[in-house]
Amino acid sequence: MNDKDIIEKVANIYHYTAYGKLMAGIIHNVNGKITLIDTKIQLASMSIESKLENLEKKKDDLRPEDYEYFLKDLSSFKKIVDGLNTFRMELNSILANSNRKVFSENIGERTKFDINQFVKDFHEFFNFYGIYKHNVDVEFELGADKFVNTIHRAAYFIATAIIKNVSEAIKVCESGRGKIIYKTFNDAEKVHLEILSTGLTPDVNNFEDLILTSTKESFEGQISDLKDIFGEGLDLYFANMIAKKNNIEISLVKGNENYSFIISFPGE
């Protein structure tokens, strides 16, 4: 196995590690709601079953018409509970299908896709990342009218690396809160995704220098766990490596009060 093969395998592992980091948030948010639904359904089911048992015990003491009335009433509630249980199972199925969809879209083959829809889907998914959800205000200016022609997995990984870096910069700025604006546009050959941030501006002049600075910082401290190994600097390092392999360009543009990452994809 040569160096290129090793880097490729590490990049694949790293991609799914980045995805896995978000899964904890997804499981926490979704499972919490599912557990609440499960609990309420179980309590409702137990209550109805108990009432039906009591009704049967009192059947001889009730007039036939009263018994039929109560039985019909409780049977209607039971149908509602059974319907909620079906909904709960469907919800679990949707979650499983969404999980499979993320992985299937990350097959390493070049394909054409709508960059505007990609941004919306990415935002919905990345909203499970704690800092992004709680510290970042998001806006969209999606003007591209041309499809991207690249590997979906590559686009996802690059966006993940950059948004994590930007979110961290927002968290450590003075207010601890900031804005990200997603902008899409295109020219004759490229489709561009600009990610503009009001967070702490990097003290470098270009993307390559940011990678070097961030990667160095990742290894300055003592590496004690997986989070230290897979730090923001390595995110950017692998993102840049994947970008170059797929003819994708990443640039850093600094303004007076903000800065942008511009990702330029091959067009259709």
C-alpha angles and dihedrals in degrees: 000000000000129000093264092056091048093051090047092052092046090050091053092049090046092051093056091043089057089049090047092055089064094046092075089060092044093050092045095051099039099037090050090058093042091050090052090051091046092051094050092046092050092048092048091047093049091048094051093045089051092050091048090052091049090048091054090050091053095041094106091051094054132077111252092244091051092048092051091048094053092042092052091047094051092043089056091054090048090056090052091051091047088051091052090051089054089050090051091054091047089051090054089049092051090051091051092048091049090051091051090046092058091052095043091053088054094065107134098245129112114252141161119251141162109264091203093056090043090057092049093048092045091051092051091049097043091050085086089069104099101223093044091050099045106028104035133077111203131208131178132215101173109176104147115122098181131080124244117239108205144089110302091214091056093052091048094049094048092049090048093052094048097044091050090051092047093046091053090050090053092049093055097045119105097266095038088225134082148151135265120197120195112207126181127190138146145210132195096295110012139054112212131208113193118195108195120192136187092201128112106314115236114250092230135085104226143022095256091056090048090055092050093047095045094044091050090052090051090062101036095084129056111281106231107157145007092277091060092049094048098046131156093267093057089046089060093042093056092039089056091047092051091045093055091047091055099041092253119144125211122193135177117222120188125205133181097270103007144027137213141213110212116200113194115199129190109263127230 
